[in-house]
Amino acid sequence: MSLWQIFRWPLVVGLLCLIGLITGLVSDDWGDHLAAIGLGLPVLLSAWFGWRRPRA
């Protein structure tokens, strides 16, 4: 596996979170919605993959 294949999705999620943080700080109206999506995405992904993990 290459380094890009390993870190591709964490970088995408981190970039979306950064965009959400920046738009939440500097814009109103539509920016608030974009910030909620960008900051809620890591929470939703964590919940999704946490529930999918098989229990021992």
CHARMM internal coordinates of N, CA and C (Angstrom, degrees):
IC EDIT
DIST 1 N 1 CA 1.4535
DIST 1 CA 1 C 1.5266
ANGL 1 N 1 CA 1 C 109.83
DIST 1 C 2 N 1.2944
ANGL 1 CA 1 C 2 N 115.38
DIHE 1 N 1 CA 1 C 2 N 137.53
DIST 2 N 2 CA 1.4547
ANGL 1 C 2 N 2 CA 118.55
DIHE 1 CA 1 C 2 N 2 CA 179.88
DIST 2 CA 2 C 1.5306
ANGL 2 N 2 CA 2 C 110.29
DIHE 1 C 2 N 2 CA 2 C -85.04
DIST 2 C 3 N 1.2937
ANGL 2 CA 2 C 3 N 115.29
DIHE 2 N 2 CA 2 C 3 N 165.62
DIST 3 N 3 CA 1.4614
ANGL 2 C 3 N 3 CA 121.14
DIHE 2 CA 2 C 3 N 3 CA 179.34
DIST 3 CA 3 C 1.5264
ANGL 3 N 3 CA 3 C 111.23
DIHE 2 C 3 N 3 CA 3 C -62.91
DIST 3 C 4 N 1.3335
ANGL 3 CA 3 C 4 N 116.88
DIHE 3 N 3 CA 3 C 4 N -36.42
DIST 4 N 4 CA 1.4702
ANGL 3 C 4 N 4 CA 120.94
DIHE 3 CA 3 C 4 N 4 CA 178.86
DIST 4 CA 4 C 1.5258
ANGL 4 N 4 CA 4 C 110.93
DIHE 3 C 4 N 4 CA 4 C -64.98
DIST 4 C 5 N 1.3216
ANGL 4 CA 4 C 5 N 117.66
DIHE 4 N 4 CA 4 C 5 N -40.24
DIST 5 N 5 CA 1.4616
ANGL 4 C 5 N 5 CA 120.84
DIHE 4 CA 4 C 5 N 5 CA 179.63
DIST 5 CA 5 C 1.5202
ANGL 5 N 5 CA 5 C 111.67
DIHE 4 C 5 N 5 CA 5 C -65.83
DIST 5 C 6 N 1.3119
ANGL 5 CA 5 C 6 N 117.66
DIHE 5 N 5 CA 5 C 6 N -31.77
DIST 6 N 6 CA 1.4638
ANGL 5 C 6 N 6 CA 120.96
DIHE 5 CA 5 C 6 N 6 CA -179.57
DIST 6 CA 6 C 1.5229
ANGL 6 N 6 CA 6 C 111.16
DIHE 5 C 6 N 6 CA 6 C -75.27
DIST 6 C 7 N 1.3166
ANGL 6 CA 6 C 7 N 117.57
DIHE 6 N 6 CA 6 C 7 N -44.85
DIST 7 N 7 CA 1.4661
ANGL 6 C 7 N 7 CA 121.20
DIHE 6 CA 6 C 7 N 7 CA -171.98
DIST 7 CA 7 C 1.5248
ANGL 7 N 7 CA 7 C 114.77
DIHE 6 C 7 N 7 CA 7 C -100.88
DIST 7 C 8 N 1.3155
ANGL 7 CA 7 C 8 N 119.23
DIHE 7 N 7 CA 7 C 8 N 6.92
DIST 8 N 8 CA 1.4534
ANGL 7 C 8 N 8 CA 121.89
DIHE 7 CA 7 C 8 N 8 CA -177.20
DIST 8 CA 8 C 1.5291
ANGL 8 N 8 CA 8 C 111.99
DIHE 7 C 8 N 8 CA 8 C -61.31
DIST 8 C 9 N 1.3348
ANGL 8 CA 8 C 9 N 118.30
DIHE 8 N 8 CA 8 C 9 N -55.76
DIST 9 N 9 CA 1.4585
ANGL 8 C 9 N 9 CA 120.52
DIHE 8 CA 8 C 9 N 9 CA -175.54
DIST 9 CA 9 C 1.5180
ANGL 9 N 9 CA 9 C 113.57
DIHE 8 C 9 N 9 CA 9 C -72.30
DIST 9 C 10 N 1.3329
ANGL 9 CA 9 C 10 N 119.91
DIHE 9 N 9 CA 9 C 10 N -38.04
DIST 10 N 10 CA 1.4716
ANGL 9 C 10 N 10 CA 117.72
DIHE 9 CA 9 C 10 N 10 CA 173.70
DIST 10 CA 10 C 1.5312
ANGL 10 N 10 CA 10 C 113.00
DIHE 9 C 10 N 10 CA 10 C -60.90
DIST 10 C 11 N 1.3282
ANGL 10 CA 10 C 11 N 117.83
DIHE 10 N 10 CA 10 C 11 N -35.75
DIST 11 N 11 CA 1.4603
ANGL 10 C 11 N 11 CA 120.79
DIHE 10 CA 10 C 11 N 11 CA 177.08
DIST 11 CA 11 C 1.5204
ANGL 11 N 11 CA 11 C 111.57
DIHE 10 C 11 N 11 CA 11 C -67.67
DIST 11 C 12 N 1.3233
ANGL 11 CA 11 C 12 N 117.08
DIHE 11 N 11 CA 11 C 12 N -39.43
DIST 12 N 12 CA 1.4678
ANGL 11 C 12 N 12 CA 120.54
DIHE 11 CA 11 C 12 N 12 CA 178.65
DIST 12 CA 12 C 1.5240
ANGL 12 N 12 CA 12 C 110.16
DIHE 11 C 12 N 12 CA 12 C -64.58
DIST 12 C 13 N 1.3262
ANGL 12 CA 12 C 13 N 117.12
DIHE 12 N 12 CA 12 C 13 N -45.43
DIST 13 N 13 CA 1.4707
ANGL 12 C 13 N 13 CA 120.62
DIHE 12 CA 12 C 13 N 13 CA 179.95
DIST 13 CA 13 C 1.5292
ANGL 13 N 13 CA 13 C 110.19
DIHE 12 C 13 N 13 CA 13 C -65.18
DIST 13 C 14 N 1.3199
ANGL 13 CA 13 C 14 N 117.46
DIHE 13 N 13 CA 13 C 14 N -41.28
DIST 14 N 14 CA 1.4596
ANGL 13 C 14 N 14 CA 120.84
DIHE 13 CA 13 C 14 N 14 CA 177.64
DIST 14 CA 14 C 1.5182
ANGL 14 N 14 CA 14 C 112.30
DIHE 13 C 14 N 14 CA 14 C -63.98
DIST 14 C 15 N 1.3065
ANGL 14 CA 14 C 15 N 117.40
DIHE 14 N 14 CA 14 C 15 N -38.81
DIST 15 N 15 CA 1.4619
ANGL 14 C 15 N 15 CA 121.14
DIHE 14 CA 14 C 15 N 15 CA 178.14
DIST 15 CA 15 C 1.5271
ANGL 15 N 15 CA 15 C 111.22
DIHE 14 C 15 N 15 CA 15 C -66.90
DIST 15 C 16 N 1.3204
ANGL 15 CA 15 C 16 N 117.34
DIHE 15 N 15 CA 15 C 16 N -41.71
DIST 16 N 16 CA 1.4700
ANGL 15 C 16 N 16 CA 120.41
DIHE 15 CA 15 C 16 N 16 CA 176.82
DIST 16 CA 16 C 1.5221
ANGL 16 N 16 CA 16 C 111.34
DIHE 15 C 16 N 16 CA 16 C -64.50
DIST 16 C 17 N 1.3163
ANGL 16 CA 16 C 17 N 116.92
DIHE 16 N 16 CA 16 C 17 N -37.23
DIST 17 N 17 CA 1.4628
ANGL 16 C 17 N 17 CA 120.76
DIHE 16 CA 16 C 17 N 17 CA 177.23
DIST 17 CA 17 C 1.5324
ANGL 17 N 17 CA 17 C 110.22
DIHE 16 C 17 N 17 CA 17 C -66.49
DIST 17 C 18 N 1.3167
ANGL 17 CA 17 C 18 N 117.23
DIHE 17 N 17 CA 17 C 18 N -41.14
DIST 18 N 18 CA 1.4615
ANGL 17 C 18 N 18 CA 121.01
DIHE 17 CA 17 C 18 N 18 CA 177.68
DIST 18 CA 18 C 1.5247
ANGL 18 N 18 CA 18 C 111.14
DIHE 17 C 18 N 18 CA 18 C -63.74
DIST 18 C 19 N 1.3197
ANGL 18 CA 18 C 19 N 117.07
DIHE 18 N 18 CA 18 C 19 N -41.39
DIST 19 N 19 CA 1.4665
ANGL 18 C 19 N 19 CA 120.69
DIHE 18 CA 18 C 19 N 19 CA 176.67
DIST 19 CA 19 C 1.5197
ANGL 19 N 19 CA 19 C 109.99
DIHE 18 C 19 N 19 CA 19 C -62.19
DIST 19 C 20 N 1.3361
ANGL 19 CA 19 C 20 N 116.97
DIHE 19 N 19 CA 19 C 20 N -41.20
DIST 20 N 20 CA 1.4586
ANGL 19 C 20 N 20 CA 120.76
DIHE 19 CA 19 C 20 N 20 CA 177.71
DIST 20 CA 20 C 1.5212
ANGL 20 N 20 CA 20 C 112.11
DIHE 19 C 20 N 20 CA 20 C -62.77
DIST 20 C 21 N 1.3198
ANGL 20 CA 20 C 21 N 117.49
DIHE 20 N 20 CA 20 C 21 N -41.18
DIST 21 N 21 CA 1.4668
ANGL 20 C 21 N 21 CA 120.87
DIHE 20 CA 20 C 21 N 21 CA 177.76
DIST 21 CA 21 C 1.5248
ANGL 21 N 21 CA 21 C 111.89
DIHE 20 C 21 N 21 CA 21 C -63.69
DIST 21 C 22 N 1.3138
ANGL 21 CA 21 C 22 N 116.17
DIHE 21 N 21 CA 21 C 22 N -45.54
DIST 22 N 22 CA 1.4653
ANGL 21 C 22 N 22 CA 120.14
DIHE 21 CA 21 C 22 N 22 CA -177.34
DIST 22 CA 22 C 1.5271
ANGL 22 N 22 CA 22 C 111.21
DIHE 21 C 22 N 22 CA 22 C -67.17
DIST 22 C 23 N 1.3280
ANGL 22 CA 22 C 23 N 117.07
DIHE 22 N 22 CA 22 C 23 N -45.09
DIST 23 N 23 CA 1.4655
ANGL 22 C 23 N 23 CA 118.37
DIHE 22 CA 22 C 23 N 23 CA -179.86
DIST 23 CA 23 C 1.5175
ANGL 23 N 23 CA 23 C 111.83
DIHE 22 C 23 N 23 CA 23 C -68.00
DIST 23 C 24 N 1.3162
ANGL 23 CA 23 C 24 N 117.57
DIHE 23 N 23 CA 23 C 24 N -31.11
DIST 24 N 24 CA 1.4577
ANGL 23 C 24 N 24 CA 119.86
DIHE 23 CA 23 C 24 N 24 CA 176.51
DIST 24 CA 24 C 1.5203
ANGL 24 N 24 CA 24 C 112.14
DIHE 23 C 24 N 24 CA 24 C -66.25
DIST 24 C 25 N 1.3172
ANGL 24 CA 24 C 25 N 116.80
DIHE 24 N 24 CA 24 C 25 N -29.78
DIST 25 N 25 CA 1.4563
ANGL 24 C 25 N 25 CA 120.54
DIHE 24 CA 24 C 25 N 25 CA -179.55
DIST 25 CA 25 C 1.5201
ANGL 25 N 25 CA 25 C 114.05
DIHE 24 C 25 N 25 CA 25 C -83.83
DIST 25 C 26 N 1.3249
ANGL 25 CA 25 C 26 N 117.56
DIHE 25 N 25 CA 25 C 26 N -32.07
DIST 26 N 26 CA 1.4616
ANGL 25 C 26 N 26 CA 118.77
DIHE 25 CA 25 C 26 N 26 CA -169.54
DIST 26 CA 26 C 1.5224
ANGL 26 N 26 CA 26 C 115.66
DIHE 25 C 26 N 26 CA 26 C -112.36
DIST 26 C 27 N 1.3269
ANGL 26 CA 26 C 27 N 119.42
DIHE 26 N 26 CA 26 C 27 N -5.56
DIST 27 N 27 CA 1.4580
ANGL 26 C 27 N 27 CA 117.97
DIHE 26 CA 26 C 27 N 27 CA -176.64
DIST 27 CA 27 C 1.5255
ANGL 27 N 27 CA 27 C 111.48
DIHE 26 C 27 N 27 CA 27 C -133.51
DIST 27 C 28 N 1.3229
ANGL 27 CA 27 C 28 N 114.68
DIHE 27 N 27 CA 27 C 28 N 167.31
DIST 28 N 28 CA 1.4623
ANGL 27 C 28 N 28 CA 122.19
DIHE 27 CA 27 C 28 N 28 CA 178.36
DIST 28 CA 28 C 1.5251
ANGL 28 N 28 CA 28 C 108.84
DIHE 27 C 28 N 28 CA 28 C -123.38
DIST 28 C 29 N 1.3148
ANGL 28 CA 28 C 29 N 115.31
DIHE 28 N 28 CA 28 C 29 N 175.98
DIST 29 N 29 CA 1.4629
ANGL 28 C 29 N 29 CA 124.29
DIHE 28 CA 28 C 29 N 29 CA 177.56
DIST 29 CA 29 C 1.5312
ANGL 29 N 29 CA 29 C 111.73
DIHE 28 C 29 N 29 CA 29 C 56.43
DIST 29 C 30 N 1.3297
ANGL 29 CA 29 C 30 N 118.37
DIHE 29 N 29 CA 29 C 30 N -102.34
DIST 30 N 30 CA 1.4592
ANGL 29 C 30 N 30 CA 120.88
DIHE 29 CA 29 C 30 N 30 CA -176.75
DIST 30 CA 30 C 1.5214
ANGL 30 N 30 CA 30 C 111.45
DIHE 29 C 30 N 30 CA 30 C -65.29
DIST 30 C 31 N 1.3163
ANGL 30 CA 30 C 31 N 116.91
DIHE 30 N 30 CA 30 C 31 N -28.73
DIST 31 N 31 CA 1.4551
ANGL 30 C 31 N 31 CA 120.40
DIHE 30 CA 30 C 31 N 31 CA 179.46
DIST 31 CA 31 C 1.5157
ANGL 31 N 31 CA 31 C 112.37
DIHE 30 C 31 N 31 CA 31 C -67.22
DIST 31 C 32 N 1.3292
ANGL 31 CA 31 C 32 N 116.65
DIHE 31 N 31 CA 31 C 32 N -31.60
DIST 32 N 32 CA 1.4623
ANGL 31 C 32 N 32 CA 119.61
DIHE 31 CA 31 C 32 N 32 CA 176.70
DIST 32 CA 32 C 1.5215
ANGL 32 N 32 CA 32 C 111.13
DIHE 31 C 32 N 32 CA 32 C -65.66
DIST 32 C 33 N 1.3085
ANGL 32 CA 32 C 33 N 116.92
DIHE 32 N 32 CA 32 C 33 N -38.13
DIST 33 N 33 CA 1.4657
ANGL 32 C 33 N 33 CA 121.12
DIHE 32 CA 32 C 33 N 33 CA 178.36
DIST 33 CA 33 C 1.5291
ANGL 33 N 33 CA 33 C 110.51
DIHE 32 C 33 N 33 CA 33 C -69.09
DIST 33 C 34 N 1.3199
ANGL 33 CA 33 C 34 N 116.50
DIHE 33 N 33 CA 33 C 34 N -42.12
DIST 34 N 34 CA 1.4569
ANGL 33 C 34 N 34 CA 120.36
DIHE 33 CA 33 C 34 N 34 CA 177.97
DIST 34 CA 34 C 1.5274
ANGL 34 N 34 CA 34 C 110.67
DIHE 33 C 34 N 34 CA 34 C -64.69
DIST 34 C 35 N 1.3283
ANGL 34 CA 34 C 35 N 117.31
DIHE 34 N 34 CA 34 C 35 N -38.46
DIST 35 N 35 CA 1.4551
ANGL 34 C 35 N 35 CA 120.99
DIHE 34 CA 34 C 35 N 35 CA 177.93
DIST 35 CA 35 C 1.5259
ANGL 35 N 35 CA 35 C 111.21
DIHE 34 C 35 N 35 CA 35 C -65.07
DIST 35 C 36 N 1.3221
ANGL 35 CA 35 C 36 N 117.51
DIHE 35 N 35 CA 35 C 36 N -40.03
DIST 36 N 36 CA 1.4657
ANGL 35 C 36 N 36 CA 120.56
DIHE 35 CA 35 C 36 N 36 CA 178.75
DIST 36 CA 36 C 1.5197
ANGL 36 N 36 CA 36 C 111.15
DIHE 35 C 36 N 36 CA 36 C -64.37
DIST 36 C 37 N 1.3184
ANGL 36 CA 36 C 37 N 116.67
DIHE 36 N 36 CA 36 C 37 N -39.36
DIST 37 N 37 CA 1.4654
ANGL 36 C 37 N 37 CA 120.16
DIHE 36 CA 36 C 37 N 37 CA 178.25
DIST 37 CA 37 C 1.5302
ANGL 37 N 37 CA 37 C 109.99
DIHE 36 C 37 N 37 CA 37 C -68.13
DIST 37 C 38 N 1.3340
ANGL 37 CA 37 C 38 N 116.43
DIHE 37 N 37 CA 37 C 38 N -46.59
DIST 38 N 38 CA 1.4631
ANGL 37 C 38 N 38 CA 120.11
DIHE 37 CA 37 C 38 N 38 CA -177.76
DIST 38 CA 38 C 1.5182
ANGL 38 N 38 CA 38 C 113.18
DIHE 37 C 38 N 38 CA 38 C -64.65
DIST 38 C 39 N 1.3243
ANGL 38 CA 38 C 39 N 117.04
DIHE 38 N 38 CA 38 C 39 N -35.77
DIST 39 N 39 CA 1.4603
ANGL 38 C 39 N 39 CA 119.51
DIHE 38 CA 38 C 39 N 39 CA -179.11
DIST 39 CA 39 C 1.5262
ANGL 39 N 39 CA 39 C 112.47
DIHE 38 C 39 N 39 CA 39 C -87.94
DIST 39 C 40 N 1.3206
ANGL 39 CA 39 C 40 N 117.34
DIHE 39 N 39 CA 39 C 40 N -21.02
DIST 40 N 40 CA 1.4562
ANGL 39 C 40 N 40 CA 120.14
DIHE 39 CA 39 C 40 N 40 CA 178.12
DIST 40 CA 40 C 1.5186
ANGL 40 N 40 CA 40 C 113.17
DIHE 39 C 40 N 40 CA 40 C -84.14
DIST 40 C 41 N 1.3198
ANGL 40 CA 40 C 41 N 116.74
DIHE 40 N 40 CA 40 C 41 N -20.39
DIST 41 N 41 CA 1.4583
ANGL 40 C 41 N 41 CA 120.49
DIHE 40 CA 40 C 41 N 41 CA -178.11
DIST 41 CA 41 C 1.5328
ANGL 41 N 41 CA 41 C 113.09
DIHE 40 C 41 N 41 CA 41 C -60.19
DIST 41 C 42 N 1.3282
ANGL 41 CA 41 C 42 N 120.79
DIHE 41 N 41 CA 41 C 42 N -47.47
DIST 42 N 42 CA 1.4693
ANGL 41 C 42 N 42 CA 118.97
DIHE 41 CA 41 C 42 N 42 CA 178.51
DIST 42 CA 42 C 1.5241
ANGL 42 N 42 CA 42 C 112.87
DIHE 41 C 42 N 42 CA 42 C -62.29
DIST 42 C 43 N 1.3223
ANGL 42 CA 42 C 43 N 117.38
DIHE 42 N 42 CA 42 C 43 N -33.99
DIST 43 N 43 CA 1.4612
ANGL 42 C 43 N 43 CA 120.69
DIHE 42 CA 42 C 43 N 43 CA 178.32
DIST 43 CA 43 C 1.5233
ANGL 43 N 43 CA 43 C 110.06
DIHE 42 C 43 N 43 CA 43 C -66.60
DIST 43 C 44 N 1.3309
ANGL 43 CA 43 C 44 N 116.79
DIHE 43 N 43 CA 43 C 44 N -45.52
DIST 44 N 44 CA 1.4670
ANGL 43 C 44 N 44 CA 120.58
DIHE 43 CA 43 C 44 N 44 CA 179.49
DIST 44 CA 44 C 1.5251
ANGL 44 N 44 CA 44 C 111.91
DIHE 43 C 44 N 44 CA 44 C -64.78
DIST 44 C 45 N 1.3235
ANGL 44 CA 44 C 45 N 116.91
DIHE 44 N 44 CA 44 C 45 N -41.24
DIST 45 N 45 CA 1.4624
ANGL 44 C 45 N 45 CA 119.70
DIHE 44 CA 44 C 45 N 45 CA 178.27
DIST 45 CA 45 C 1.5189
ANGL 45 N 45 CA 45 C 111.75
DIHE 44 C 45 N 45 CA 45 C -65.43
DIST 45 C 46 N 1.3209
ANGL 45 CA 45 C 46 N 117.47
DIHE 45 N 45 CA 45 C 46 N -39.59
DIST 46 N 46 CA 1.4662
ANGL 45 C 46 N 46 CA 120.79
DIHE 45 CA 45 C 46 N 46 CA 178.14
DIST 46 CA 46 C 1.5172
ANGL 46 N 46 CA 46 C 111.11
DIHE 45 C 46 N 46 CA 46 C -64.20
DIST 46 C 47 N 1.3181
ANGL 46 CA 46 C 47 N 117.10
DIHE 46 N 46 CA 46 C 47 N -42.88
DIST 47 N 47 CA 1.4641
ANGL 46 C 47 N 47 CA 120.59
DIHE 46 CA 46 C 47 N 47 CA 178.23
DIST 47 CA 47 C 1.5286
ANGL 47 N 47 CA 47 C 110.67
DIHE 46 C 47 N 47 CA 47 C -64.95
DIST 47 C 48 N 1.3219
ANGL 47 CA 47 C 48 N 116.93
DIHE 47 N 47 CA 47 C 48 N -43.26
DIST 48 N 48 CA 1.4593
ANGL 47 C 48 N 48 CA 121.14
DIHE 47 CA 47 C 48 N 48 CA -178.87
DIST 48 CA 48 C 1.5294
ANGL 48 N 48 CA 48 C 111.49
DIHE 47 C 48 N 48 CA 48 C -61.20
DIST 48 C 49 N 1.3266
ANGL 48 CA 48 C 49 N 116.84
DIHE 48 N 48 CA 48 C 49 N -51.00
DIST 49 N 49 CA 1.4561
ANGL 48 C 49 N 49 CA 119.63
DIHE 48 CA 48 C 49 N 49 CA -177.53
DIST 49 CA 49 C 1.5257
ANGL 49 N 49 CA 49 C 112.07
DIHE 48 C 49 N 49 CA 49 C -75.75
DIST 49 C 50 N 1.3113
ANGL 49 CA 49 C 50 N 117.90
DIHE 49 N 49 CA 49 C 50 N -22.51
DIST 50 N 50 CA 1.4571
ANGL 49 C 50 N 50 CA 120.51
DIHE 49 CA 49 C 50 N 50 CA 174.08
DIST 50 CA 50 C 1.5163
ANGL 50 N 50 CA 50 C 111.97
DIHE 49 C 50 N 50 CA 50 C -71.01
DIST 50 C 51 N 1.3192
ANGL 50 CA 50 C 51 N 117.02
DIHE 50 N 50 CA 50 C 51 N -37.38
DIST 51 N 51 CA 1.4590
ANGL 50 C 51 N 51 CA 120.67
DIHE 50 CA 50 C 51 N 51 CA 178.02
DIST 51 CA 51 C 1.5196
ANGL 51 N 51 CA 51 C 112.09
DIHE 50 C 51 N 51 CA 51 C -75.14
DIST 51 C 52 N 1.3143
ANGL 51 CA 51 C 52 N 115.91
DIHE 51 N 51 CA 51 C 52 N -30.35
DIST 52 N 52 CA 1.4657
ANGL 51 C 52 N 52 CA 119.76
DIHE 51 CA 51 C 52 N 52 CA -178.06
DIST 52 CA 52 C 1.5154
ANGL 52 N 52 CA 52 C 112.97
DIHE 51 C 52 N 52 CA 52 C -74.52
DIST 52 C 53 N 1.3272
ANGL 52 CA 52 C 53 N 117.94
DIHE 52 N 52 CA 52 C 53 N -20.78
DIST 53 N 53 CA 1.4611
ANGL 52 C 53 N 53 CA 120.63
DIHE 52 CA 52 C 53 N 53 CA -176.28
DIST 53 CA 53 C 1.5219
ANGL 53 N 53 CA 53 C 109.89
DIHE 52 C 53 N 53 CA 53 C -65.45
DIST 53 C 54 N 1.3110
ANGL 53 CA 53 C 54 N 117.32
DIHE 53 N 53 CA 53 C 54 N 130.88
DIST 54 N 54 CA 1.4733
ANGL 53 C 54 N 54 CA 118.60
DIHE 53 CA 53 C 54 N 54 CA 179.51
DIST 54 CA 54 C 1.5218
ANGL 54 N 54 CA 54 C 111.29
DIHE 53 C 54 N 54 CA 54 C -68.80
DIST 54 C 55 N 1.2968
ANGL 54 CA 54 C 55 N 114.93
DIHE 54 N 54 CA 54 C 55 N 140.49
DIST 55 N 55 CA 1.4705
ANGL 54 C 55 N 55 CA 121.08
DIHE 54 CA 54 C 55 N 55 CA 179.89
DIST 55 CA 55 C 1.5209
ANGL 55 N 55 CA 55 C 109.84
DIHE 54 C 55 N 55 CA 55 C -84.79
DIST 55 C 56 N 1.2983
ANGL 55 CA 55 C 56 N 115.77
DIHE 55 N 55 CA 55 C 56 N 143.72
DIST 56 N 56 CA 1.4793
ANGL 55 C 56 N 56 CA 120.03
DIHE 55 CA 55 C 56 N 56 CA -179.46
DIST 56 CA 56 C 1.5172
ANGL 56 N 56 CA 56 C 111.18
DIHE 55 C 56 N 56 CA 56 C -82.46
END
COOR INIT
IC SEED 1 N 1 CA 1 C
IC BUILD
